[in-house]
Amino acid sequence: MIRENIERVKENIRIACEKSGRKTEDVALIAVSKTKPVSMLQEAYECGCRDFGENKVQELVEKWEQMPKDIRWHMIGHLQRNKVKYIVDKVYMIHSVDSLRLAEEISKEAGKKGVTVSILIEINVAEEETKFGTTCEEAVQLVEEIARLPHLVIKGLMTIAPYVENAEENKQYFEKLRQIYVDINHKNIDNVYMAELSMGMTGDYETAIAEGATYVRVGTGIFGERFYTG
Ligand SMILES: *Cc1c(COP(=O)(O)O)cnc(C)c1O
């Protein structure tokens, strides 16, 4: 099942890229494996997946220990400052940085471990109350402040769009995120190399690709529905 799903998602990515005149290799697929057992991640790995997304620190660390070391782990969930120390030397990228205080903690812990961490700034473009992320208005200033910190590099922006039946409804949010990305790039802020737009999930990744996504985060579309217990 996982193999077929991955093939289908990749084919959809290819078609979406073709439609919008983009190169397929400019869009990376992150297999969002949260709540799923290592056996399923292993299967995705065998199908060629090397980018995995997790949203909980403990789960990421446990899977990191069990899975091959050439995997790029993406932290995509809300991150508490007291847990940063467990993952700074294990993650390839943290997509969910939305405050200066969190960035300061990442910078500090990365310094202790002698690593440089790539981060994305999470923006709550749709202004949903239930979601984390900075506001569109505050984004530029936050990027300027975080950019002064050592041991981390801002690589781009991330957003989680609302859950909608019709993916086209989210086009406006993806456009907005790209616009902020372009604005920030024009400012030529030191230490900021805007290259990545992390946007689009199972329900709307094709729409996100049309608006410039470089990372799409697909969970259900690869691993099936998630069942939460407790
Ligand atoms: C769970 C999650 C996803 C994947 O969601 P699906 O709809 O299952 O593809 C993507 N991004 C974030 C931040 C998530 O928490």
The ligand as an SDF file (V2000), in Angstrom:
LIG
                    3D

 15 15  0  0  0  0  0  0  0  0999 V2000
    0.2810   16.0200   10.1980 C   0  0  0  0  0  0  0  0  0  0  0  0
    0.9150   17.1300    9.4490 C   0  0  0  0  0  0  0  0  0  0  0  0
    1.0360   17.0960    8.0520 C   0  0  0  0  0  0  0  0  0  0  0  0
    0.5020   15.9720    7.1950 C   0  0  0  0  0  0  0  0  0  0  0  0
   -0.9000   16.0020    7.1510 O   0  0  0  0  0  0  0  0  0  0  0  0
   -1.7080   15.0690    6.1140 P   0  0  0  0  0  0  0  0  0  0  0  0
   -2.9870   15.7930    5.9210 O   0  0  0  0  0  0  0  0  0  0  0  0
   -1.8840   13.7450    6.7790 O   0  0  0  0  0  0  0  0  0  0  0  0
   -0.9160   14.9780    4.8740 O   0  0  0  0  0  0  0  0  0  0  0  0
    1.6830   18.1420    7.4320 C   0  0  0  0  0  0  0  0  0  0  0  0
    2.1820   19.1910    8.1310 N   0  0  0  0  0  0  0  0  0  0  0  0
    2.0850   19.2640    9.4700 C   0  0  0  0  0  0  0  0  0  0  0  0
    2.6710   20.4340   10.1630 C   0  0  0  0  0  0  0  0  0  0  0  0
    1.4560   18.2480   10.1740 C   0  0  0  0  0  0  0  0  0  0  0  0
    1.3630   18.3460   11.5070 O   0  0  0  0  0  0  0  0  0  0  0  0
  1  2  1  0
  2  3  1  0
  2 14  2  0
  3  4  1  0
  3 10  2  0
  4  5  1  0
  5  6  1  0
  6  7  2  0
  6  8  1  0
  6  9  1  0
 10 11  1  0
 11 12  2  0
 12 13  1  0
 12 14  1  0
 14 15  1  0
M  END
$$$$
